[in-house]
Amino acid sequence: MSQFLLHTHSHALPPSPRKTQARLLKFAHNSYFWVGLLASFTLIRLLFSNWNPYDSQCSVVSDGFTGSNFSNSLLPSHEFSPNLTEEEQDFWKQPDDLGFRPCLKFSREYKEASLSVVRERRRFLMVVVSGGLNQQRNQIVDVVVIARILEAVLVVPILQVNVIWGDESEFSDIFDVEHFKTCLKDDVKIVSSLPSTHLMSKPVEEKKTPLHVSPRWIRSRYLDQLNRQGVLLMRGLDSRLSKDLPPDLQKLRCKVAFEALRFAAPIQNIGNKLAQRMWKAGPYIALHLRLEKDVWVRSGCLPGLAPHYDRIVQQERKTHPHLLTARSTMTYQQRKLAGLCPLNAMEVARLLKALGVPEKSHIYWAGGNPLGGKLALEALVNEFPNLYNKESVAQAGELEAFSSRPSHLAAIDYIVALNSDVFMASHGGNMGRAIQGHRAYRGLRKNITPNKRRILPYLQDMTLSEGELKSIVRQVHNESLSSNRPHFRTDKAGSDVLAYPIPDCMCNTII
């Protein structure tokens, strides 16, 4: 870790306490003293204290723009170093937010209905959520909305033990449950457990909700049963709720995802520490690499490291065919060329070089242990030696309490990636979409989405010169690299407000 801290960029170092003090004394002689004092105190606290980006119980203001807490929610992006080339400046340049800020202005009808919803005492919704951390987050967001649609009291969700991760964490182990309740107290009533009056009730259990159902469908399907039995138990909610909802419910989804679902203090604190250490060493890129064995098995792809590792994946798929979630009619090569496979370390390295990433850039990679260990990352380390993950940034013993909890480790990765100057996911997925939307909501940071289908043939063509590959890759990703405008959620079916919170959950402060 000491070696990591030595690799610093002078332009990224925060001001010294002595300089900060002199600046404050100067401000004391003019009418802006208190504004300067507050701003300086905030910066010092952000960079040097046990920084917490969510100080208030819920930073959202339901009648409009979020409060002042918004501006301090992420570590600030870095300014350019004067010795960067134009191409390198292009890479680190952040998009213009055009004045968009979080803005959850609920309608009068929604707020009037809330008066009775939050006083509900008869109907209770229970839910078991499954999958990895970010899959669970998505389901928790949706179940809050479903509780609102049904005007039911939500019992804190139960986290199903993941068969692959083997993590037995409960909701309160990963998330700040009291913050969750308090933040949503004006939208839905949330309790930790069923009251004694309902303990003997036989809940209606629902396991077969179709994909992408509407609020009307939910009411017609469940409301009568819920009124009769008093308790509804839902499972298998992944992607069950439509992504195209009325405006108030879209805002509620953002409120849950970006305001209410705060990580538990131990996770948040260590995630903040690692993010600060990366930040102090200069601008950094966060990569979400998907090189774990289960990803290769589920995607129907092969790591391509050596025949030995390909056989491991193929045998696992043969032994557990239900784990394959990809289209089984396609061959591995067809999936690869269609952009349906994770990028391996060699492909990621070639892509980053072609995008103009400086060789000495600091890169944080998020993800579980890759199949093949160090060999799986070798091609990337050879090109970018300043490559770190949570284990290499953490100090001795800091991660010990989380070592057997994959969900906690994934949450730590989430926090560090959220604060990076640039974020790129090598294989999309729930975490990539969640961080993309969260970064837009909290300050519009640069995200690069590889167009794998278009660039893979070139990344695999070793006869192309670096100049030729760079020209092709930069042309394909021109919008990600140079666009100075935020991305808006479109009318395209399934376009998710959690990945594109503009304009549903953000308002323009300039217009």
Secondary structure, DSSP 8 states (H G I E B T S, - for coil): -HHHHH---GGGS---HHHHHHHHHHHTTSTTHHHHHHHHHHHHHHHHS---S--SS----TTSB--GGGGGSS-------TT--HHHHHHH-----TTEEEB----HHHHHHHHHHTT--S-EEEEEE-SSHHHHHHHHHHHHHHHHHHT-EEE--EE---TTT-----HHHHB-HHHHHHHTTTT--EESS--GGGTT---EEE----TTB-HHHHHHHHHHHHHHHSEEEE---TTTB-S---HHHHHHHHHIIIII--B-HHHHHHHHHHHHHHHHTS-EEEEE---SHHHHHHHT----S-HHHHHHHHHHHHH-GGG--S-TTS-HHHHHHTT-S---HHHHHHHHHHHT--TT-EEEEESS--TTTHHHHHHHHHH-S-EE-HHHHS-TTTTGGGTT-HHHHHHHHHHHHHTSSEEEESS-HHHHHHHHHHHHHHT--EEE---HHHHHHHHS-TTS-HHHHHHHHHHHTHHHHH--S-----SSTT--TTT--TTTSEEES--
